[in-house]
Amino acid sequence: MTFERWSAIANRHRREITLLALLTAVAATALLIERPKGTLLDWLAVPILVLGGAGFVWAISPSKREGSTRLPSVANRLLKRATLDGRLVPFFPALGAAIILADLGYNWMLSATPAIQTEDTIVLLAAASLIGYNFAPSRFARERDFILLFCACLNAILVVPLLVARAYYADFERSVDLYSWVALAPQTSAVLSALGVANSVHGVTGSTAPGLTFVPQHIQVQVTVVITTACSGIYSFGIFASAFVAFVLTEYEGMSRRVWLLLGLGFLTAYVANVLRMVVIVLVGYYTDTSPTDLQNMLIAHSYAGWLIFLGWIALFWTVVFRLLPNGVAAPPARKMEGTRISAQARCGICAGVLTPVVPALRCVCGATHHRTCILRTGRCSECGQAPRIDAAPLSGGIDSRPSN
């Protein structure tokens, strides 16, 4: 099969490739942040991240035909406002360097240890995105905006709440296990109780993390699971939620009510998936472990099944999102058309190519107009997201000749 044929196939499946690359990239980021020390996976995260990132950059980059017609995304407009119409962008490298120095100073003077912890890695990633922002070529503007927003959201979800909590308790050495106490252990306990599994959440001597105690059916001995932040899945939740928000903001030109709804559902389902992940781990131990297995089933579920459950849940949600969301920022708004005369700015809602009388086009009943080949290829209207509902047969001029309502 020739390269051109492979390229054509890839172009027809851009959304599927985008989803796969996005999942690969954020899974590699999670592996980089939560990497198990002393194993092969300790360094494997980097090439996986490069592979997923490269695929994602290719998948969301505009084609040659679209190149100069894509409108500014929501992320672009937000960043322009935040940087005073770009006047603060030249100071990004200095800001990144200041963040690095501030993190090192915090570790040295306030933190329980000067070592680089997971939260420090997240802060340093944000600093690196600021330092490298100006070095990205302009044709990769959307990609660099995605990286910057991803790192910003990651810090907003995982680092800022922890700093606020430490300041509130006036204890800057307070463990990151505070996340488990507030956002995971009580919720997991409530779900297990609703399923008929008696349990309790309490402190554990010698640990800052909460313990969840239950009695497996086939062992009849109290078992306590210590839910530390490292195994709570909060980092996975933060990474997937941040990637989802950054993708939506950089991929779409406007924020419709449906996009806002899906953003909220994205956060909610990611969080629910993380709680259910912990519930499933405990249920495996509760129903399957016996004296001979000695909780090995639960440990295996903790090491492998929990991550797979969370990854599968998020992949399913994003697949639905990719089906429901409109096709992004490719289509500038077309001006009003009179009769069979088409404004010079009227463009296909899918490929953003100019609508001309020589190229057959169809108009959906919602009012969006597309090239006939584009709408037949995608099978979905870019405006209403539904299967095309054509209100008239194509004319020689390329659109329905009846005036728009």
N, C-alpha and C positions, 0 to 999 in steps of 0.2 A: 504494500500500500504506500503510495507516494506521500511526501510531506504535505503537499497541498490538500490531499484528501483528509489526512489527519487533522490539518488545520481547520478545514471546513466542518468536520465532525465536532471538533472542540468548540467552534463558534456557535454551533447549533445547541450546544449543551453548556452554555456559559453559566447559567444559574446553578446547575448541578455541580460544576467544577468550583464555582464560588463557595458553595456550601461545604464541599469536601475540603477545600483549601482552608477555609475559615476554621473548621473543626480541627484540622491538623495543626494549624498555627497556634490556636489557643490551647490545645491539649499539650503541645510542646512547651508553651509558656508555663502551663501548670506544672509540667515535669521539671522545668528549669527552676521554678520557685520552690517546689516541694520535692526536689530530686532526692532519692535515697543515696546516702553517701556510701562510697566504697563499692559500688556496683557498676555494671556496664552502663546502666541508665544514667550514671552521673555525668557522662559527656555526650550521650546519644541525643539529648534534647536539642542541642545546637543544630546539627544537620537536619533534624526533623523540622525545627523552626524555620530554617532557611528554605527548605523545600515547600512547606506550607505557605510561607510568606511570599515566595516567588510565584506560586500558583495563584494566590489571592490577588497579587498585584496585576498579573496578566488578566485574570478573570474580570476585574472591575475597571480595567483601563479601557477608555473609549477606543473603538475601532477607527481606522483611518477615515472612514466616511463620516463618523461622528465628531472627529477630533476637535474642531473649533466651534461646535454648536452646543456643547453641553453647558447648561446654566450653572451658576454657583449653587453649591449644596447648602443645606442648613448649617453644616459644620463650618463652611467657608464664611457664611454671614455672621455666625456667632463669634468666630475667631477675629473677624474684622472689627466687630464691635469691642471685643475684649482687648484688642491691641490698638484701639483708637485709629481705626482704618489703616492698620499695618505699621503705624509709626513706632510701635514698641517691638516689632519683630526683630530688628537688628540687635536688640538687647537680650534676646533669648539665650545666646551662649553664656553671657555673663550671669543671667539668672540661673541657668543650669549649674554653673560652677558654684554659685552661692548656695544652691540647694545641697550640693555635695558637701561643702564645708559645714553647712548647718547640721546635716545629718551626722557627720563625723564628730562635730562639737557636742551634739546631743548625746551621742553614744559615750563620749568621753566624760561628760560632766553630769548627766542626769540618768542615763540608762543603767540597768543592772549589770550590763557587760558591754565592753567596747567592741566586741566581736560583731561582724556583719550578720544580722539575722534576716529572716524572711521579709519583715517590713522594711528593713534597710535596702534589700534588693529591689523592692517595689519603688521606693523613693529614688534609687539610683537609676532605674529604668526611665522614670520621668525626667530626671536630669539629663540623661543621655539623649532623650527625644528632643529636648529643648536645644541642646548643644548642636545636634545634627540637623535641626530643622532647616536652617538656611543653606545647608550644603546639598539638599535634595533639588534636582532639576525641576523647573516649573511644570514640566509635563507629568511629573509625579506629585502634583499638588494635593490631589485627593488622598493619595496613599500616605503622604506625610501628615496630613490632617487626621487621618484614621489613627495612625500610630500615636500622635500627640493626644488625641481625645481618649484613646484606649488607656494610655498611661495615667491621664488625669482622672478618668473614672475609677481606675484601679485604686488610686490613692484616696479618692473620695469615699470609696466603699470600705477599704481595708485598713487604711492608715489614719485618716482624719478622725473617724469615730473613736479609735483607740487612744489617740492623743487627747481628745476631748474628755474621754472617760478618766484618763490618768490625771488630767488637770482638775476634773470635778472631785476626784477622790484625793487630790493633792498627794498622789503617790506615783512618781514617774518611774518607779521600778515595778509597778504592778504588772503581773503576767498578762500575756496576750490571751491566756485562757479565759479572760473575761468574756470573750466572744461566746465561748461554749456555755457559760453560765447564763447569758442573757438571751442568745438567739438560737440555741440548739437543744440543750439538755431539757428545759421545761417543755418545749414543744414535742420532742421525741417521747418524753414520759407521758404526755397527754394522749398522743396517738396510740401508744402501747396500751394505756389504760382503757381507751375506747375499744381496742381489739380484745380486751379481756385478759391482758398480761399484767398481773400485779407487779408494781415496781415503785421505786422511790429514788429521788435525786437528793444527794447530800454531799458534804465536803469529805475529802479523803486525806487522812493524815499523811503528811510528807509531800503533798501535791497541791498545786494551786487550781487544778482542774476539777470539775464536778464529777462525781461518781454516780452511776445508775445501777442500782442493785435489783436483781430479779432471781427467780428460782426456776431453772430449766425443768421441763416436764419429766425428763428421764434421769435426772441426777439428784434432785431434791436437796441440793446444797446451794446456799446463797452465792451468787456470782456477781461481782461488781465490775462494771466496765467503766474505766476512767476515760472520759471524753476530753482529751487534750485538743488544743487548737490544731495541732499538726495533723490529727486524724479526724477532725470534725468535718472537713470538706468546705470550710468557709472560704478558703483560698480558691478552690475550684468554682464556687458560686461567684466570687468576685471577678474572676477571670472571664467566665462565660458571660456574665451580665455586662461587664465593661465592653467586651468585644461586640456584643449585640447592639448596645447603645451607640458605640462608635460607628458601627457599620450602617445603621439606619441614618444617623446624622450626616454621614459622608456620602451616602448613596442616593439620598432623596432631596429634591429641590424644595419641597414644602411639607409641612406637618399637618396632615389631615386628621380628623377625629379617629379614623381607623388606625392611622400610624400611632397616635398617642395611646389608643387602647392596646395595641399590640406591644408597645413599649412597656406599659404597665403589666401586661400579661407575661412579658419576657422576664421581668424581675420576679414576679410572683411565682411563676412556674419553676424558675431556677432555684428559688428559695425552698419551695415545697419539695422539689426533687432532692435537695440536700437533706431535708428532714426525713423524707421517706428512705433515703439511702441509709441513714442511721437506724431507722426502724427495721428495715429489712435485715441488716446485720444482726441486730438483737434477736429478731424472730428466727433467724437461722440457728442461733445458739439455743433459743428457747425450745424449738420443736425437734431439732435433729441431733443435737449433741447428747451423748451418753457417757457413762463412766469410762469406757474404753477409748472414746474419741478425745475426751478431756478438752473440750472446747475448741478442738482443731477446726471443726467446720466453721465456727464463728470467726476464727482468725483468718481462714482462707477467704471467707466472704468479705472480711474487712480489708484484706490486702488486694483483692481482685474484683469481686462482684460489686462492691460499692461503687468503685470508679466506673465500671462498665454500665451500671444502672444509671448513674448520673449522666454519663456521656450519651447513652441511648435516649434518655428522656429529652435532653437538650437538642440532640440531633433531630428527634421527631418534631419537637416544637419549631425549630428553625425551618424544617422542611415545609411545615404548614405555613409559616410566615412567608417563605419565598413564594408560595403559591398564592397567597392572599394579597401581599403588598403590590402596589403598582410597579411598573418597570423602571422606576427611578427618575433620574434627572435628564434623560436623553432628549426629551421633547420640549422645545420651547413652545410657549403658547401661540397658537395660530390666530391670526387676525380674522375678523369677520369676512366671509366670502360672499360676494354678490354674484348670483347666477352661476355661470360656468367660469367666471374669471376668478383666478386664485391669487391671493396676495403673495408677494415675493417672500413673505416670512412664514407662509403656511407650510408646515412640515409634518412628516409622518410621526405619529405618536409612539412608534416603536424604534425606528432606526434614526429618526431626526433628519432624514433626507428631505430635500425640498419636494413638495408636491407639484408636479407639472402636468400639463394636459397630455403629455406623451406617455406617462406611466400610469397604468390603471390603478385606481384607489377605491376604497370602500369606506363608508361612514357608518359607525355603529349608531344605534338608536339613542345612545347617551350623548352623541354629538362629536365624539372623537373620530378623527379621520386617519386612515393608515393606507400605506401601499397595500395593494391586494396580496402581493407575494409575502409581505411581512405578517399580515394578519392571518394568512393561511398557514404560515410557518409556525407562528407562536400559538395560534389557536386561542388567544386571550386578548381582550381589549386592554390597552395600557391605561385607560382612564377609569373604567368601572371594574376592571379585573375579572369580568365574566367572559364566557365564550361569546364570540362575536355575534351580535344580533343586527343584521344589516337591514336598514330601512328602505333601501332601493337598490336596484341593479346598477352596476358601474356604467357610467356614460363615457363617451369618448374624451370628455374633458377631465375624467379621472375622479369626479365626485358626484354626489347627488345634486342635480340642478335645482332642486327645490330650496327656497330660502330657509335659513335656520330659524327655529323658534326663538 
